[in-house]
Amino acid sequence: MNMTTELPPGLALQKVDERIMTLNVGPQHPGSGHMRIIVQIDGDYIVACDPDPGYVHRGEEKMAEYRNYITNIPHLERPVIHDSCNILYPYVLGVEEIVGIEVPERAKYVRVIASELNRCIYTMYWLAIYGIFLGHSTMFMWPAGDRELLIDLMEKMTGARVTHAHFVPGGVRNDLPPNFEDVCLRQVNYFEKRIKEYAAVFYDNPILISRTRDTGILSRQDAIRLGTTGSVLRASGVDYDLRLKEPYDVYDELDVHTNVMKEGDSYARSRVPWLDMMESCNIIRQALQKMPKSGSVRTKLKPNPKGKGLNSVYKRVESGRGSLGCYIVSDGKTEPYRLKMSVGSFRNLIALPYLLKGEKLGNMPSVYWSLNYWPVEADR
């Protein structure tokens, strides 16, 4: 049928290009999260997508060249304030190798506990925003409230509720307060009980299923080819977790299980982080049991420690968004000669144009946020 004969004069579209409309989602948009997504649509279908990050670039890596190895800590955690322990983790591991510092055994366990608590705090924030994206306000209220259990624990441990600056070269800043182990175990057990209830309310909910299942499918081969990481990679059937593949501190002494799904759709990418939180609870319980009951939690450093001559190191950990690496170059001075971070958010964003092509515009929020992307981390 010739559609042009049925339209009023002047409204007939003679070329396919004339049907394409360009939309700007963000950067001033509550869903895009400090970034812009340029979307081209043909009717209700997305034909092209061009992510445009960079609106919250702060120059963290360049600033690190003008501060010493200790004073770099507070500002390097700012790109992911709700997962500050994990973004500092590879930095302090790298500095310890460059400077030549041994970390006390008790400090290693404290780090593991803090990093797993922070992973859950970040994931709960991510899950709450996902609930808003999908029109499920209960799934904003529940994670926002339940994460307070873990924020309270981090406050007891570090003295701060959000940005902790707790990891330092040589260990952690402070030892655990009295009776922390008992309080932590009680609240983690209750937290795990709470998040198990999310299955019926959220993951079995027809709202989430209809908007995420079979949308934004990322095959196993494409997940590897595009360099995705973390929950995005594991949701496409790739069993890869740095806590197992390249264990750091005491992860090799703990029984860590990875959660893998094969579907590769938005539903799988939303479910894997939820399963990871339950595994984090298991890791925390093991660490509390195996941690030495006493001992130092920090190796004292000389004022303004220097790197050992010309040297470079790359360390990476498994953060809430996947692999998070830190490359440090030392020239023997008190500050890094160069510092570069490789973050999971930026790596996962690469998949967005491939996943949105051919999807309906209404599916864009669920596909985008399922990539576990945090714009401030990607821009740094």
C-alpha positions as CSV (number, residue, x, y, z in Angstrom):
1,M,0.0,0.0,0.0
2,N,1.3,3.4,-0.9
3,M,1.0,5.4,2.4
4,T,1.6,8.7,0.7
5,T,-1.8,8.6,-1.0
6,E,-3.6,8.4,2.4
7,L,-1.9,11.4,4.0
8,P,-3.0,15.1,3.6
9,P,-1.0,17.1,1.2
10,G,2.2,18.4,2.7
11,L,2.5,15.6,5.3
12,A,3.7,12.8,3.0
13,L,7.2,11.5,3.9
14,Q,9.1,10.9,0.7
15,K,12.3,9.5,2.3
16,V,13.0,7.3,5.2
17,D,15.4,9.9,6.7
18,E,12.4,12.3,7.0
19,R,10.8,9.9,9.6
20,I,13.8,10.0,11.9
21,M,13.6,12.3,14.9
22,T,16.5,13.1,17.2
23,L,15.9,13.3,21.0
24,N,18.2,14.5,23.7
25,V,17.7,12.7,27.0
26,G,19.6,14.8,29.5
27,P,22.0,16.1,30.7
28,Q,19.4,17.8,32.9
29,H,17.3,14.7,33.4
30,P,16.6,12.7,36.5
31,G,16.9,9.5,34.6
32,S,20.0,10.0,32.5
33,G,22.0,10.9,35.6
34,H,24.3,13.8,34.7
35,M,24.9,12.6,31.1
36,R,23.2,13.0,27.7
37,I,21.9,10.2,25.5
38,I,21.3,11.2,21.9
39,V,18.6,9.0,20.6
40,Q,17.3,8.7,17.0
41,I,13.8,7.2,16.7
42,D,11.6,6.0,13.8
43,G,8.2,6.2,15.3
44,D,8.5,4.3,18.6
45,Y,11.7,2.4,17.7
46,I,15.3,3.5,18.4
47,V,17.4,3.3,15.2
48,A,20.6,4.8,16.7
49,C,21.9,5.9,20.1
50,D,25.0,8.0,20.9
51,P,25.9,8.3,24.6
52,D,27.5,11.6,25.4
53,P,29.2,11.4,28.8
54,G,31.6,14.0,30.4
55,Y,29.3,16.5,32.1
56,V,30.7,15.7,35.5
57,H,34.4,15.4,34.6
58,R,36.5,16.6,37.6
59,G,40.0,15.8,36.5
60,E,40.5,13.4,39.5
61,E,43.5,11.6,37.8
62,K,45.3,14.9,37.0
63,M,44.7,16.2,40.5
64,A,46.3,13.1,41.9
65,E,49.6,14.2,40.4
66,Y,49.7,17.2,42.7
67,R,48.9,15.5,46.0
68,N,51.0,12.9,47.9
69,Y,50.0,9.3,48.3
70,I,48.0,10.0,51.5
71,T,46.2,13.3,50.7
72,N,45.0,11.7,47.4
73,I,42.6,9.5,49.4
74,P,39.7,11.8,50.2
75,H,39.2,13.1,46.6
76,L,39.7,9.8,44.8
77,E,36.7,8.3,46.5
78,R,34.4,11.1,45.4
79,P,33.4,9.7,41.9
80,V,31.5,6.9,43.7
81,I,30.7,8.2,47.1
82,H,28.3,5.3,47.9
83,D,31.0,2.7,47.0
84,S,34.0,4.7,48.3
85,C,35.8,1.7,49.8
86,N,35.9,-0.2,46.5
87,I,37.1,2.8,44.4
88,L,40.0,3.3,46.9
89,Y,40.8,-0.4,47.2
90,P,43.0,-0.7,44.0
91,Y,44.7,2.7,44.7
92,V,45.9,1.6,48.2
93,L,46.9,-1.8,46.9
94,G,49.0,-0.1,44.2
95,V,50.6,2.4,46.7
96,E,51.5,-0.4,49.1
97,E,53.4,-2.2,46.3
98,I,55.1,1.0,45.1
99,V,56.1,2.1,48.6
100,G,56.8,-1.4,49.9
101,I,54.3,-1.8,52.8
102,E,53.1,-5.0,54.4
103,V,49.4,-5.0,55.6
104,P,48.5,-6.6,58.9
105,E,46.3,-9.6,58.7
106,R,43.4,-8.1,60.7
107,A,43.4,-5.0,58.4
108,K,42.9,-7.2,55.4
109,Y,39.8,-8.8,56.9
110,V,38.4,-5.3,57.9
111,R,38.9,-4.2,54.3
112,V,37.0,-7.1,53.0
113,I,34.1,-6.5,55.4
114,A,34.0,-2.8,54.5
115,S,34.2,-3.4,50.7
116,E,31.3,-5.9,50.8
117,L,29.2,-3.6,53.0
118,N,29.9,-0.8,50.5
119,R,29.0,-3.0,47.6
120,C,25.6,-3.6,49.1
121,I,25.1,0.0,49.9
122,Y,25.9,1.0,46.3
123,T,23.7,-1.8,44.9
124,M,20.7,-0.8,47.0
125,Y,21.0,2.7,45.7
126,W,21.2,1.5,42.2
127,L,18.2,-0.8,42.7
128,A,16.1,2.0,44.3
129,I,16.7,4.2,41.2
130,Y,15.8,1.2,39.0
131,G,12.5,0.9,40.7
132,I,11.7,4.6,39.9
133,F,12.7,4.0,36.3
134,L,10.2,1.2,36.0
135,G,7.3,3.0,37.8
136,H,7.6,0.8,40.9
137,S,7.8,3.2,43.8
138,T,7.8,0.5,46.5
139,M,11.2,-0.7,45.1
140,F,12.5,2.8,45.7
141,M,11.3,3.0,49.3
142,W,12.4,-0.5,50.4
143,P,16.1,-0.3,49.2
144,A,16.4,3.3,50.4
145,G,15.3,2.2,53.8
146,D,17.1,-1.1,54.1
147,R,20.4,0.3,53.1
148,E,20.4,2.3,56.3
149,L,21.2,-0.9,58.1
150,L,24.5,-1.0,56.4
151,I,25.2,2.7,56.4
152,D,24.8,2.6,60.2
153,L,27.5,-0.2,60.2
154,M,29.8,1.8,58.1
155,E,29.3,4.8,60.4
156,K,30.3,2.7,63.4
157,M,33.3,1.4,61.5
158,T,34.6,4.6,59.9
159,G,32.9,7.5,61.6
160,A,31.3,8.6,58.4
161,R,28.0,7.6,56.7
162,V,28.9,8.2,53.1
163,T,32.5,9.1,52.1
164,H,34.7,7.1,54.6
165,A,38.3,7.7,53.6
166,H,38.9,4.5,55.6
167,F,41.3,2.6,53.4
168,V,44.9,3.9,53.6
169,P,48.2,2.5,52.4
170,G,49.2,0.0,55.1
171,G,45.7,-1.0,56.2
172,V,42.7,0.9,57.5
173,R,42.4,4.2,59.4
174,N,40.9,2.9,62.6
175,D,40.2,-0.5,64.3
176,L,36.7,-1.8,64.7
177,P,34.7,-0.4,67.7
178,P,33.9,-2.7,70.6
179,N,31.2,-5.3,69.9
180,F,31.2,-4.4,66.3
181,E,31.3,-8.1,65.2
182,D,28.1,-8.9,67.0
183,V,26.2,-5.9,65.8
184,C,27.5,-6.4,62.2
185,L,26.5,-10.1,62.2
186,R,23.0,-9.3,63.5
187,Q,22.3,-6.5,61.1
188,V,23.7,-8.4,58.1
189,N,21.6,-11.4,58.9
190,Y,18.5,-9.2,59.0
191,F,19.5,-7.3,55.9
192,E,19.8,-10.7,54.0
193,K,16.3,-11.7,55.2
194,R,14.9,-8.4,53.9
195,I,16.5,-8.6,50.5
196,K,15.2,-12.1,50.0
197,E,11.7,-10.6,50.2
198,Y,12.5,-8.5,47.1
199,A,11.9,-11.6,45.0
200,A,8.1,-11.6,45.4
201,V,7.8,-7.8,45.4
202,F,10.1,-6.9,42.6
203,Y,11.6,-9.8,40.6
204,D,8.4,-11.7,40.3
205,N,6.4,-8.5,39.6
206,P,4.8,-8.3,36.2
207,I,5.9,-4.6,35.9
208,L,9.5,-5.5,36.0
209,I,9.2,-8.7,34.0
210,S,7.2,-7.1,31.1
211,R,9.7,-4.2,30.9
212,T,13.0,-6.1,31.2
213,R,12.6,-9.7,30.0
214,D,13.9,-10.2,26.4
215,T,14.9,-6.5,26.1
216,G,18.4,-5.3,25.5
217,I,19.8,-8.8,24.9
218,L,23.6,-8.9,25.1
219,S,25.0,-12.2,23.9
220,R,28.0,-13.9,25.6
221,Q,30.2,-13.2,22.6
222,D,29.2,-9.6,22.4
223,A,29.7,-9.1,26.2
224,I,33.3,-10.3,25.8
225,R,33.9,-8.5,22.5
226,L,32.7,-5.1,23.9
227,G,34.7,-5.5,27.1
228,T,31.9,-5.4,29.6
229,T,32.5,-6.3,33.2
230,G,30.8,-7.1,36.5
231,S,27.2,-8.0,36.6
232,V,26.7,-7.1,33.0
233,L,29.3,-9.7,32.0
234,R,28.0,-12.4,34.3
235,A,24.4,-11.8,33.2
236,S,25.5,-12.9,29.7
237,G,26.9,-16.2,30.9
238,V,30.5,-15.3,31.6
239,D,31.7,-16.6,34.9
240,Y,34.3,-13.9,35.8
241,D,34.8,-12.3,39.2
242,L,38.2,-10.7,40.2
243,R,37.6,-11.9,43.8
244,L,38.1,-15.4,42.4
245,K,40.2,-14.9,39.3
246,E,42.7,-12.5,40.8
247,P,42.1,-12.6,44.6
248,Y,43.5,-9.7,46.7
249,D,44.0,-9.4,50.4
250,V,42.2,-12.4,52.0
251,Y,39.6,-13.3,49.3
252,D,41.6,-16.4,48.5
253,E,40.9,-17.6,52.1
254,L,37.1,-17.2,51.7
255,D,34.5,-19.3,49.9
256,V,33.3,-16.9,47.2
257,H,30.5,-17.9,44.9
258,T,29.8,-16.1,41.6
259,N,26.2,-15.6,40.3
260,V,25.9,-16.2,36.6
261,M,22.8,-16.0,34.3
262,K,22.7,-16.9,30.6
263,E,19.8,-14.8,29.3
264,G,21.8,-11.6,28.8
265,D,18.7,-9.4,28.9
266,S,17.8,-6.5,31.2
267,Y,16.0,-8.8,33.6
268,A,19.2,-10.9,34.1
269,R,21.3,-7.8,34.5
270,S,18.9,-6.5,37.2
271,R,18.9,-9.8,39.0
272,V,22.6,-10.6,39.2
273,P,23.5,-7.6,41.5
274,W,20.6,-8.6,43.8
275,L,22.1,-12.1,44.0
276,D,25.5,-10.6,44.6
277,M,24.3,-8.9,47.7
278,M,23.3,-12.2,49.3
279,E,26.8,-13.5,48.4
280,S,28.3,-10.4,50.1
281,C,26.4,-11.3,53.2
282,N,28.0,-14.7,53.1
283,I,31.4,-13.2,52.6
284,I,31.0,-10.8,55.5
285,R,30.0,-13.7,57.9
286,Q,33.1,-15.7,56.9
287,A,35.3,-12.7,57.4
288,L,33.9,-12.0,60.8
289,Q,34.5,-15.6,61.8
290,K,38.1,-15.9,60.4
291,M,39.3,-12.4,61.3
292,P,42.0,-12.3,64.1
293,K,40.4,-11.1,67.3
294,S,43.2,-8.7,68.0
295,G,46.3,-7.1,66.3
296,S,47.3,-4.0,64.4
297,V,45.1,-2.7,61.6
298,R,47.6,-0.3,60.1
299,T,51.3,-0.3,59.3
300,K,52.7,3.1,60.3
301,L,54.3,5.0,57.5
302,K,57.1,7.6,57.6
303,P,55.9,11.1,56.8
304,N,55.4,11.7,53.1
305,P,56.3,8.2,51.9
306,K,58.0,8.0,48.5
307,G,57.9,5.4,45.7
308,K,60.9,3.2,45.2
309,G,62.4,4.9,42.2
310,L,61.0,4.6,38.7
311,N,58.2,2.0,39.0
312,S,54.7,1.4,37.9
313,V,51.9,-0.9,39.1
314,Y,48.4,-1.8,38.1
315,K,45.9,-3.2,40.6
316,R,42.2,-4.0,40.2
317,V,39.4,-5.2,42.3
318,E,35.7,-6.3,41.8
319,S,33.6,-3.2,42.6
320,G,29.8,-2.9,42.6
321,R,30.0,-2.1,38.9
322,G,32.7,-4.6,37.9
323,S,36.4,-4.4,37.4
324,L,37.9,-1.3,38.8
325,G,41.6,-0.8,38.2
326,C,44.2,1.8,39.1
327,Y,47.5,2.3,37.2
328,I,50.1,4.3,39.2
329,V,53.5,5.5,37.8
330,S,56.1,6.5,40.4
331,D,59.2,8.6,39.8
332,G,60.5,8.2,43.3
333,K,58.7,11.3,44.7
334,T,56.0,11.7,47.3
335,E,53.2,12.1,44.7
336,P,52.4,9.9,41.8
337,Y,53.9,10.8,38.4
338,R,50.8,9.5,36.7
339,L,47.6,7.9,37.9
340,K,44.9,6.4,35.6
341,M,41.7,4.6,36.6
342,S,39.8,2.0,34.6
343,V,36.2,1.9,35.8
344,G,33.4,-0.6,35.1
345,S,30.9,2.1,34.4
346,F,32.7,3.4,31.3
347,R,33.3,-0.1,30.0
348,N,29.7,-1.1,30.3
349,L,28.4,2.1,28.7
350,I,30.1,1.0,25.4
351,A,27.3,-1.7,25.1
352,L,24.5,0.8,25.3
353,P,24.3,1.8,21.5
354,Y,24.3,-1.9,20.6
355,L,21.5,-2.8,23.0
356,L,19.2,0.1,22.3
357,K,19.2,-0.3,18.5
358,G,15.8,-1.8,17.5
359,E,14.3,-1.4,21.0
360,K,11.2,0.7,21.7
361,L,11.8,4.1,23.2
362,G,9.9,3.1,26.4
363,N,12.5,0.4,27.0
364,M,15.4,2.8,27.1
365,P,15.4,3.5,30.9
366,S,15.3,-0.2,31.8
367,V,18.1,-1.1,29.3
368,Y,20.2,1.9,30.2
369,W,20.1,1.4,34.0
370,S,20.5,-2.4,33.8
371,L,24.1,-1.7,32.6
372,N,25.0,-0.7,36.2
373,Y,26.3,2.6,35.0
374,W,27.3,5.5,37.3
375,P,28.0,8.6,35.3
376,V,30.2,10.4,37.9
377,E,32.5,7.3,38.0
378,A,32.8,7.1,34.3
379,D,33.7,10.8,33.9
380,R,35.9,11.1,37.0
